Amino acid sequence: MLKKRILVFAWVLFSFWKAEAQQKSPLDCVDPNIGSAHSRWFFYTPAANPFGMAKPAPSTNGHEGNQWGWEAVGYDDRHTSIEGFANFHEFQVGGVVLMPSTGKLQTVPGEKDQPESGYRSRFDKPDEKAEPGYYQVLLKDYQIKAELTSTPRVAFHRYTYPATSEAHLLFDIGNQQGESGKVLDAFVRLTNERELEGFVITHPEYVKNYQPGAQVKMYFVAELSKKPEAYGAFYGEVQEKGKNTAIGPGAGMYLHFSMKEQEALEVKVGLSYTSVAHARLNLKTEAEGLDFDQAREKAQAVWQKQLGKIQVSGGLEEDKVKFYTGLYHALLGRGLTSDVNGAYPKNNGGIGQIPLNGKGQPEYHHYNTDAVWGAFWNLTQLWALVYPRYFSEFVRCQLDQYKDAGWLPDGIAASKYVSGVGTNFMGQVVSSAYLRGIRDFDAELAYEAVKKNEIGWMNRPEGVGKADTKVFMEKGYVPYKEIKTYYSGSNASGSQFSASHTLEYSFSAYAAAQFAEALNKKEDMRQLTELAKGWQKLFDEQSGFIRPKDENGKFLEGFDPSEVWKGFQEGNSWQYTFYVPHDVNGLVERIGKETFNQRLDQLFEQAQTTLFGGGKEISAFSGLKNVYNHGNQPSLHISYLFNYSGKPWLSQKWVREICRTFYGTDGQHGYGYGQDEDQGQLGAWFVLAGMGLFDVQGGSSLEPTLQLTTPLFNEVRIQLDAMYYPGKEFIIEVDKGDAAKHGYIQSARWKGKPLQNCWLPYAEVVSGGTLELKLSKKPGEQWGVEQAPPSMSKPLLEKQ
């Protein structure tokens, strides 16, 4: 009997061990190839570190560039040949390409459908391996195995050749890459037997528009594991044998080797935005004595740690893949611009210095960033809750930009202005950090910058966005004018996107008002709160829609709520009428609760027919004319509005439907079908939805909340950062039901006590604790209906 019990016990232990062994880690759940068809230049960089400067990655059409600077270019899942491996991959930033080859030397990339026309090579998808921190592919035409990894500022390349006396390695430096714009100047030189150095200076389309005359500079130092037998310079097809230097647009270097069968050539490429000397310093500091395998191990350990800050269990395996791939993208999109010693590029072209701590290390880091348009509904919520140290650094970076140039930027590429759509939500981002308790920065300086961003109009550079601030201050709304200024469509008298700008400026003014309230700046608070009411001036009682007005205060004739671009940027009135995140209660009152719920539910019924985006059309703008478009920022909060209108079960329903329908797990169906995944925003939205957490106000309230929907997993465990929050862990548990099958919350308990609200105060969440949920297949129409989350009209406005 005892023996039998021992055997049973041993079998139970073995079964448990086997199950644990088979359970995938967060890193194993990430598939970087998801959604890589029609993806942006910065999207596909699997070999990078989280928020890294070094982002070595394959390119299938990067040299083609793009007309306006935003179109998809770089790596496309549908392409079948690779033209090289670029080391810089950021919004409006790209360059320093390496490419191995064998046989006849070719020094132009060639066309993607005719690989033999250049140095590019065909590849097969089964021969490709992409993981966070590592990439591998077989270049079929050369039988070369290419591998990539990185440290934060150093790219590691390893190329394993077949036996040949005609092995080559190209450094294509002086040609346009991705979104970088035309090359103004370039330089590459073989400095000794195993080192190259150089730079490339570009003029991206967004910089050209928003900061004329400014340039983006990229520097590198490359260290080879083997001495080349011969070398030369090239400019396109022109090759200059034996020359160790190439200068100017089109400049490149080629190196020749004799290689044994399966001999590997390793290259470490130190990068910098400030100087060749700092690129060499970054290389020495991060990579000296480190080989490729060690670098890969370190990179993947960092990814495992960062991804592992959120642990999910239960639910569908497919949802775990979507979840951790989305989290991966949320940690990938922005990238370092400062060096290991704290040097960073300044807006005026000079070099700035981050303060050093007692150990001589920089107190924080600087980052590139696309515009933060819509980031408050995904990225900054996730960063604040799970990665507050990074969020704090991001804010301090923006404050340095303010000190250097006098304004908060909207987006920056190596500190040059690259406003995404001519607005500016950086004030909201900074305010929300402070309001959530992230306060290790100069609050008075931050508020000064935020206030200026909201109401400052004199001598305002176009590159910081909101060119129509003056008229918004005067009228309380932005009047419609046909202004063709690309990209913003705005000037001091009005805007082509007048209605959407009015709504956006009202929201950001509210965030600034709450920041003012927190600092006891009562007069500012009242002024900004009045501006936050601007949306009311454009609400048309007759139609129940937000409607553009002219400069005389009259609604535009011939109004069509489905029309795009006339008064609304990248959307229409169907979508933007719900863009009142700071005053949802007020909007519900104006429309009427019953009408509001009916319209919203019907909106999603119709949106479901187009897969909540642009259907299967592969285009960044494919869903703009629809009533709802999850593929673009203005719609991303709408599914959560039922939490404010007494029907939270409909938010639970439609959030889950979006997760299951809009999001996919293959190259073409990832974030919709080739829609606009701006540096991790759509991925971060899925992560929040997967946990059942969201804040419509994006942390803008004096007392922020997190609204609740049904998680996709039976358990979610979030590690809380002790540097910022008093709690150790926030846990969501499905106490009854199965998250994979049961989409509705029947009841909830918070820290063991019944919870009737469909929201929690943010301060309580970060104090740690367990939220227990009972789920069902049927809507729980009694739970969470009594008290809506706070918004401007009540009770917050009454406080003021």
N, C-alpha and C positions, 0 to 999 in steps of 0.2 A: 504493500500500500504506500509506504514511504517512498519507494523507488518510483512508483507511478506518479506520485505528487511532484517529485523532483523533475521527472521527465516533462510533465505538464508545465511546470514553472519554467523550465528551460525553453520549452517551445514558445511560451508566451513572451519570454525575454527576446528570443530570436526573432519572433514576428514583429515585436516592437522595434528592435534594432533594424530589421529589414525595411520597415516602413519609414523609419527616420532616415535611413541611408538613401532611400529612393526619393525622399522629399527634396524638391529643388530649392536651391538657395535663391535669394533675390537676384543675384547676378545671373544665375542660370536661366531665370525667367525672361531676361531682356533679349529682345530680337531687334537689333538696330536696323535691319532691312525693312521692317514694317513701315509702310507709307513712304518708301524712298523713291517711288515713281513721281516725277514732277515735283521734286523737293527742292527747297532753297539751298543755296551754296553752303550755309553753315549747318545744315540739317544732318548730313551723313558724315560723322567724324568719329567712328567707333574707337579708334586708338587713343583718343584724348583722355586726360584726367578730368574729373569734375571741375568745371569753371577754368579749364586750363588755357594757357596761351598757345602751347604746342598742340596743334590738331592735325596731325598727318593723316591723310585720307586719300583714297582713290578718286580720280576724276574721270568722267566719261565724256564730258563736253565743256569743261571749264574754260578752255581757251577761246570759246566762241563769244564769251561775254554776254551782255544783255543790253537792250536799248535804253531802258529806263532805270536800271539798277535794282529792280525788285523781282524780275521774272525768274522762274525756276531755271537754275543752271548749276552744274557741278557733277553730281552723281545721280543717275536715273536708273531705277531697277529694270527698265525695259531695254536699256542699252546693252550691247554685247562686247564692247571693247573699252579698254582703259588707256588713257593718254598720259597718265603720270600720277605722281603722288605729291600733292601740294601740302605745305606745312602750316600756312596761315589760312584759317577758315573762320571768318567772322562776317557780320553784317557790314557790307561795303569794304571788306578787307580780304585780300587773297594774294598769295604769291609764294615764291621759292619752291619750285617743282623739281623733284628728282624722278628719273626714269631709267631703269636698267634695260639693256638690250644685248643682242648678239648678232653676229653676221655683218652685213653691210651697214656702215654708219649712216643713220638718218637723223636729221636735226630739226625737223618740223613735226608737229604732232599728227598731222593728217586728219582725215575726216572720219567720223565715228562709224559710218557705214562702209568705209573703204580703209580698213586698218593698214593695208599694204602701202597706202599713200604717205605714211609717216612712221614715226617711231612707236606709235601706239600698238597695243596687242589685244587680240581676242582673249576672252576668258569664258569659262562655263560656271554657272551658279553653283553646281555641286562642288566645285573646286574653291569656293569662297567660304571663309569663316569669319564672322564678325561677332565680337563680344565687347562689353565695356572694357576698355583698356587694351584691346588687341584686335588686329585685323590681319588676315592672310588670304592670298589668292595665288593661283598658278597662272602666269602669263603664258598662254598656250603657244604663241608664235615664237617664243624664245625658250620655253621650258624652264623659266625662272620662277622660283617660289619667292614671292614678295611678302614680307611681314612688317608690321608697324606696331609700335607702342610709344610710350612717352613718360616723361616726368612733367611737372607743371609747365616748364619753360623749355624743355628739350625734347625734340622729336627723335625717336630711334627707328632706323630703317635696317632691315636685314634682307639681303638678296642672295639667294642660293642658286648658283649657276650650274649648268651642265658643263662637261669638259669642253673647253674651247680656248683658242688663242685670239678670238675676236669678241671678247666681252667688253661692254661699254657701260658707263654710267654718265648720264646727262644731268647737268644743272641748268635748267631752263629758268632764267631769272628775269629777263627783261620783257616778258610778254604778259598781256592781260590774263587774269585768272578770276573766274567767277564774277563776283560783283565789284571787283577792285577798280574798274574803270581803266582808261588808257594809261599806259606807262609813260611817265614824263622823263624818267632817268633810271638807270640801273648800272650796277657794277658788280663784277665777280672776278676774283683773283685767286690763283693757286699760290698760297703764301709759303708753303714748304712742301715736303714730300707727301704729307698726309693731312693737310689742312687747306680749306678754302674759306674765304670770307667775302662779304659783299652786302649789297642793299638793293632795294627797289623802291622807287617813289611813284605813287599812282595818284590819279585824280578821279575818284569815284563819282558817279552821277549825282548822288545825294549831296556830297560835299560840294560839287560844282554848282548845285542849285542853292544850297543853304549857306555856304560859306565860300563864295567865289575867291579863287586865288589860294585857298588852303590846299594842303597836300597831306597824304598819308604815307608815312615812311616805315619801312620794315627792314630790319637788319638781321644778319645771320653769320654764324661761324660753324663750319662743318668739319668734323674730325673723322678720318677714314681709318679702318682697321688694316688696310693694306696699301702699299705704295703703288701708284699707277706706273705702267711701263711707258706710256706716252700720253700726251694731252694736247688740247687745242681749244681755240675759241670758235664760237659760231654766232652768226646773225641770220636767223632763218636758215636757208639752204646753203648760205655762204660759210665755208669752213676754213679756218686758218690754223693749220697744223703747227704745233710747237709753241704757240702763243699762250702765255700764262695769264692773260688779262683780257677781259671784254668790258667795254664801257658803252652805255647808252641804251635806248630802247631796242629790244630784240636780243640783248646780250645773253650769251650762255657759254658754258664750258663743257667739254667732253673729256672723259678719262678712259684710257684703254687698259685692259688687264688680260693676263692669261690665267685661266681658272681650271682647277682640277674638278673632276666629277663631284658634285654636291659640295663644292667649296663655297663658303659664305663670305660675303663682304658686308661688314657692319658700318653704318654711318650714324654718327650722333650730330644733330643739328641744333645748336643753341640759338635761341631767337630773342629778339628785343624790338621794342618800338622807339628806343632812344639812341642807341649807338652800337657800332660793331664791338667796341670795348665792353659794353654791358652784355651783349650777346655772348661774348667769350667768358665773362664773369658768370653768367647764368649757366653756361655749359660746364664750367669748372666746378661751380658750387653744387649743382644738382646731379652731374653725371660722371664726375671723375671716379674711376675705378669701378664703374657700374657697367655690366654688360647687358645685352639685349634681354636675356631671360630674367635677370635680376630686376631690370626696369619693368618688365611685364608683370612680374610677381608683385612689385610694389604698387603699380597702377591698379591692378585688379584687387589688391587688398584695400586700397582706398575706396574703390567703387563698392566693394562688398560692405565696408563700414558705413558709407553714406546711404546706400540703398537700404541697408539693414536697420536704419533708424525707424523705419516703419515695417512691422512684421504683420503679415496677413495669413490667415489659415481658413480652411473651408472654402466653399464657393467653387466656381468653375475654374478649371485650369486655364482656359482661354482668357478669363478675366484677370487672372494673375499675370499672364503675359502682357496684356494691355496695361495693367496697373504698373508693373515695374518698368516696362518700356516707356510709359508716360513719365514716370519718375526719373528715369535715366535722361530723357530729353529735357526735363525741367532743371536738371543739374548740369546740362551740357551747353545750353544756348549762349550764355554770356561767357566771356573769357578774359583772363588776366591781361592787363596792359602794363603793369608795373614790374620792375626787375627785382631780383633777390635783395638788392640793397635799398629798395624803396624809391628808385628813380622812376619817373613816369613822364609821358609826353604831355606837354601843356597845349592848351588851345592855340596859343600864339606861336607855336612852333618851337618853343624852348623846352627845357627839361625841368620838371618840378621834383620835389623831394618830400616823401611821406615822413612824418616824424618817426624817430627810432626809439625803441624801448631801452631798458637798462642793459639788455644783452646785445645792443647794437643792431637789432632786427626791426624791420618796419612794423608799426603798430597795426596796420591794416594793409589792404591791397586795393589797386584800382582795376576797373573792368570796362571792357567795351559793352555797349548795349544798343540794341535796336530801341525804337521808341517804346514807352511803357503804356501804349494805348491798349486798354483792356487788361493789362497785367494784374490789376487789382482783383480780377475775377478768377485768378488761377495762380500765377507765379508768386506774387507777393504774399498771398494767403498761405501758400505752402511754405515759402521761405520763413515767414514769421513764426509759424507754428513749429516747424521741424528743424529749420536751419537758420535760427536767428543770428548766429555769428556772421554768416554770409550776408544776411539782410543788413546788419549793422555796417559791415564793410561797404556794401553797395551804397548806403546812404552817405557815409563819410566820403566816399569817392565823389558823389554828386556835390557835396558841400565844398570840396576842394575845387571842383570846376566852377562853382559859384564865386569862390574867393579869387580864382585866377581870371575869370572872364566877366564877372559881374552879374551873371544870370544862371539859374538852374537850367541845364540842358534838357532837351526832350530825349534825344538819343545821341550817342557819340561813337565815332570810329577813331581810335587813337586820339581821343579828346577833340576831334573836329566835329562840328555840328552836322548831324544827319537826322533831322526831325522826320519822323516817319510819315505823318499825314498832316503836318502843319498845326497840330494841337500841342498840348504839353500837360501831362499828368504827373510830372515829377513832384510837384507840390503835394499832390494826394499821396504819393508813395512815401515821402518823407513824413508827412503828418501821420499817416497810418502806422508807421514804425513807432513813433513816439506814443501814440494813443494805445498801442498794444503793449507798452512797457519796455520797448527797446530804446534806451535813452543814454547810451554811452557815447554821446556826441554833444556838441555845443548846441543846446536847445535854443538859445537866443539867436544865434547865427542861423540855425535851421529855420526858425520862424521868420526871421528877416527875409531869407531867401524864398520861403513859401509865399509870404504876403506879396512880395514883389512879383512873383510869378503869376499871382492871381489878378492883381490890379495895376501893375506897372506897364505903361505903354510908351512912355517917352523914350526915344532912342533904342527901342527894343529891336534886337537883331532878328531878321527873319528866321535864322537858324534855330532859335529857341521856341519857335512856334507861336501861335495865338496872335497873329498879325492884326486881328480884329478886336483886340482887347479894348481899345479906346471907345469904339462904338458900343461895345457891350457894357462898359462902365456908364456911358451916357444914357443909354436907352433901357438897360436891363435885359436886352435881348440883342441878337445879331440880325440885322436885316438882310434879306436876300438880294444879292447882286450877281450878275453874270461876270464873274472875274475869272479869267483863264490862267492866272498865275499858277504854274506847275511847281510844286505839288500841292500847295496849301489852298489855292483858290480863294485867297483872302487878302484884304488890306484894311487900313484903318477905318474905312467907311462901311464895310460889309463883307459878305462871303458867299461864294457859290454853295457852301455847305452850312448855311446860316442856322437852320433849325437844329441840326446835330451839334453844331458848336455851342448853341445856346444851352442845350441840355448838358453837354459835357462841362461847360464852364460853371453851370449851376451846381453840378455835383462836386467839382473840385473846390468851388468856393465854400461849400458846406464842410468839406474836410478841413479846409484852412480855418473855418469858423470854429470848429471843434478843437483844433490845435490852439487857437487863440483863447478859447474858454479854459482849456487846461492850464494855460499860462496866466490866467486871470487878466487877459487883455479885453476888457468888456466892450470898449468902443469899437475895436476892430471886429470883435465877434458879432456885434449887431450889424455893422456894415456888410460883412461877408455873408451873414445869414440872409440879409435882404437880397443880395445877389443870388443866393441859392434858390430864391423863389422865381428866378427867371423863366423856368419851364412853364409856369402858369400863364405867362404872357402869350405863349404860342399854343395853348390848349384851346381847340375849337369845340365849344359846347355842342354845336349842332351836329358835327360828324363824330365827335368823341375821339378825334385824332390830334396829334401834334401836327401843326400846319405852318409852313413858313409865312412870314410877313415881309412886306416891303418896308422901305425906310419911313413911310408915312403911317405905319402901324396897321395897314390893311392886309388881310389874308390874301395870298396869291389866288388868282382865278384859275379855273381848270385844274383844280387839285385832284391828283390821283395818288392814293396812299401806297400804291405799288411802284411808283416811279422812283428810279434810282438816280443819284447825282444832282438832282434839282432840290437843293436845300438839305440833302442828306448825303453824308460821305460813306461810301461802301455799304449802303443799306437804303431802306425806305421807311415810310411812316408806319407801316405795319410793325416793323421791328423797333423803330426809335420811339414810338409812343410809350413803350414800356421802359424807356431809358430815364427813369426817375428813381434811381436806387436809394437816394437819401430821403425820399419822401413817398414811399410806396403807399403808405396809408392815405396820404393826400390824393394820390392818383386814383386809388380805389374809390375814394369818396366822390371825386369829380366824375368818374365814369359810372359809378353805381356798382355796388358789390355784385349783384346778380348779373348785370351786363358784363362786368369785368371778368367774372369766372366763366361765363358762357363764351365770350369772345376768345379768352385765353385757351380754353379747352378746345374749341373749334380750330383755333390757330394750330395747335399741335396735331389735331386729327389731320388737317391738311398738310402740315409739314412732314408727317410720317410718309406721305405718298412720294415725297422727294428725298427720302432717307435723311430728313432733318437738315439737309444741305442742298447741294446742287445735283442731286441724283448721282448718276454714274459718269457724268461729264467731268473729264479731268481738266480742271481749270481753277486757279486761285479764286476767281470771282464768279464761279458758276452758280452760286445760290443767292446772289444779291437781290434779285427781283422777287424772291419767295417771301412768304409771310414770316418765316423763321429761317435763319441760316446759321447753323452751328459752326460752319467753316469760317466764320469771321467774328470779330470781337463784339460788335454791338448787341448780339443776341445772347451772350453766354450766361446771363443771369436770369433770363425770362422764365425758365422752367421752375425756378425756386419761388416765384411770386405768389403761388397758391398758399404758401406758408403765411402770407400776410392777409389773405382774403378768405380765411375760414375753411379752406379745403386742402389741408396739407397732404392728404392722401393722393391728390392729383400731382403735386410736386414729386412725391415718391414714385408715382406711376411713370411720369414723363421723363424724369431724370434717368430712370432705369432703361426706358425704351431708347433714349439717345445713346446710352452706353452700349446697348446691344446692337443697335442698328447703324448709327453713324460711324462708330469705331470698328475697325477690322484688324486682321492679323496677317495680312500679306502685303506684298510690295505696292500694289495699286490701291487696295482698300485698307488704308491705315487710319488717317485722320480725314474721314470722308474719302473722296477720290481726288487726290492731288490738290486739296484745298490749302488754305493759308496757315500752316503751322509755324507761327512766328516764335522761333527760339524757345520752344517748349510749352507754349501757352495751352494748346489743346491737350497735350499730354498731361499737364498739371491739372487741368479741369477734370480729366478722368480720374486722377488720383484722389482729388477731393470728393468727387461723386462716389468713387469706390469705397471711401471711408464713411460716406453719408454725412459730410460736413461741408458747409459753405456759408459765406457771408455776402449777401447782396450788396452791402455797403462797403465791402472791401476794407474793413478795419477803420472806416472814416468816423465812426461814432465816438463820442466822449467815453462811452461805456460799450465797447464792441461786443457783439454776440456772434455765435455760430449757429446757423439754422441747421436743422436735422432732416435727413432723408434716410431711406433704408440702405445700409451698407451692402456691398456685393459679397461680403465674406462673413463667416461666422464669428471671427475674432479679428480685431485690429488693435495692434499695440504700438503706440507712438512714444518714442523716447523723448523726454523733455530736457532741454539744456539747462543745467543748474546755474549757469552763468547769468541767465535771464529770467528763469521761471522757478517758482518755489516747489513745484511738483516733480516727481521722478518719472512718472509714466501716466499717460492717458489711455484708457482701455475701453474699447467698445465690444460688448459680448452679446451674441444672440442667445438669450436664455431659453427661448422656446421657438422652434421653427428652424427652417433651413434657408439661409440667405440666398442660395442659388435658385430656390423655387418660390420662396415667399417674399413678395415685393412690398408688403404693407406693414406698417407699425401698428400694433394693437394697443400696446402700453409700453411704458418705459419707467426705469428706476435709475436715479442718479445718486451714487454713494449710498445705495440701499433704501432711499426714500422715493416714493412715487413722484414722477415728473409729468406734469400735465402740459407744459409748454412744448412747442416744436422747436425750441431753441434753448441754448445755454449761454450764460454770460462767458465771454472769453476769459475773464480773470479766473473763473471757476475751472474751466478746462485746463488752463496751464498750472493750476494748483494741483492737478493730478486727481485720479479717481477712476471709477468704473461706471460706465453707462450700460445698463442692461436693457435689452430690447426683447419684446415678445412679438413675433412676426406671424403673418397669416397670408393666405392666398387672396383673401377678400379685403377690400378697403376697410381700415379702422376709422370709421367716420365720427367717432366720439373722441379720439385722441388728438390733442394739440390744436383744438379749434377755438378755444375760449379767448386766448390772449395772443395777439399778433406780436411779432418781434418789434422792438422800438424802431421808429423812423422819425423824420423831422416833424411832421405835423403834431404827433402826440406819441409819447409824452415829452419828447426832448425839446420841442419848440416852447412848450408851456414852461419848462424850467428856465428858459432864457428870458 
